[in-house]
Amino acid sequence: MNEQLPHDPNSLADELDRVLPPGQTGQTAPSADPLVEAAVRLSAAPRPTLSPEALARIHATMLAGQSVTPAASRSLTRRFLRQSVPVRVAVAAIAVFVIATGAIFAAKIGVQFLHPAAATLTLPPSATTQPPTATSLPPTATPLPASPTATITDTDTPTPIPPSPTATQMAAEHPLVSPIPVSATLMPTSIPPTLVPTTAAPTMTPTTPIPTVTLTATLESSTAEPTLPVTIVVEGPIQSINGSTIVIFDLTILLNAADLASVHVGDLVRIEGYYAADSQMIIAIRITVIRNTPIPSSGGVETNPSTGQTWTDPGNCSNPPPPWAPANGWRRRCEGGTSPGNSGNNGNGNNGNGSGNGDGMGNGMGG
Amino acid sequence: MSSVNIDSWVRQAQHGDSAAVEMLYQHHIEAVYRYIYYRVSSQRDAEDLTAEVFVKMVEGLPNYRFTGAPFEAWLYRIASARVIDFHRRNRRRPESDLDDSLADTSTHPEDQVQRRQEIETLRAALHQLSDDEQTLLILRFVEHRSHIEAADIMSKTPNAVKAMQHRALIRLASLLGSEEKVRHYLRGGQA
């Protein structure tokens, strides 16, 4: 067998055109060429036809699609744009609403931050109280369980958050600050005259030598803001210590005496507290010293710029510095953290450890 | 049917003429069905896919653009896409079902069985080829289109179509059981 067979696409195409002319159907003779034979088999295969039922079904399906599709001249894009107008309007309205709501919420947060004492305390005019005196109720007195205690009605905040005992003690020590907005236990000493609401002056009548207070407090909000003090956490270095307050990031924070003794200017601390009701001051509930300011142990040399006199920190407490030397490291190490009067002397108050507020320290703690 | 008429129907259909849509449908329905029939394994699936093709045609007519290619090229592209999508969706489906679309007037059941077997064999072999190869062989040997027509429909040159036809027939012949003959062919016809 040595027949001449097509070996390239063109000759095969020619052979196929000869054996199976395009556009013609019919019987063809079997070919010895396997490729032509395969083509002939395919060409001779039964031609499937659609049954009338299938034709009707396909036709109906197409007509259904056609009825959904409007006039052919309308492009799908135009149709989509036109039909989606209500949806797009609704989406735009929702977007505007969301943006507006976000702005209102941001404004709300801003107002809350800038004016934390938005809540006012109103007492019934019928309440009679007597301002407590320091002799009868020392600031360190154990808080008296108020019976029946203050009733706090808060229309905006269903569940009042009770403060920690520390907060109450803080308030007792610092009568300028009122814990009333959060207090479920009302201390007589914590109702100073400065907390008298503008609408009615609360009065208190002690019935026993240890006065018990019975009053009804209604906490109302002047705005729609929550009336409870804002709980705030501040974490950062102590910029300055002024009396019983410290300053972190220009926020003034009130500490109790115990906490105050454990911190120094420059310490990195975390303060958890809340805003005082009538000021921008923050009342610390809890303080955590994250990192203490390193205290130089030796090598510090101070020079009096006026006289040229020098003083060297020996690293222990054997050589007290002269009054003109700030020597904060020595003083903090050897005098317990205070340096009475020194910064008042030379006025610089900053030897690298603090931030130059010796005046405040001297004034507040120097006694 | 000349391409001028078909183009005219297409333009009328684009302007909402349902009679023109009907003409396009009548003119192409059987060819589209045969094309799909050879590319899937079930008569019912072929009918469903054919219906889908014409629904797509109606939906897409407003956006149809005349590019110089025949209208049926667009229809075959739609059909090919539907088939590919069908196979993607039905990878694990049974291969075939009973087929009554083979218009067979033979009274001999043996002949009917033989014809069914033949078409199943051809389908199974075709399915082993690439999409383009299947389309080309169906156009050339089921629809009896010339190389140039097939090239127009497939947007290829006639030479590319001939080369593809050569490769496709070698594979098809091999798949159809003509291994020995194919090997002989590939050796240049030497015994």
Interface residues (C-beta under 8 A of the other chain):
Chain A: M1 N2 E3 Q4 L5 H7 D8 P9 N10 L12 A13 L16 D17 L20 P22 G23 Q24 T25 A32 D33 P34 L35 V36 E37 A38 A39 R41 L42 S43 A45 P46 R47 P48 T49 L50 S51 A54 L55 R57 I58 H59 T61 M62 A64 G65 Q66 T69 A71 A72 S73 R74 S75 L76
Chain B: A13 Q14 H15 G16 D17 S18 V21 Y25 I29 E30 Y33 R34 Y37 Q43 A46 E47 T50 A51 E52 F54 V55 M57 V58 E59 L61 P62 N63 D99 D100 S101 L102 A103 D104 R115 E118 I119 L122 L126 L137 R140 F141 V142 H144 R145 S146 H147 E149 N159 K162 A163 Q165 H166 L169 I170 L172 A173 L176 S178 K181 V182 H184 Y185 G188 G189 Q190 A191
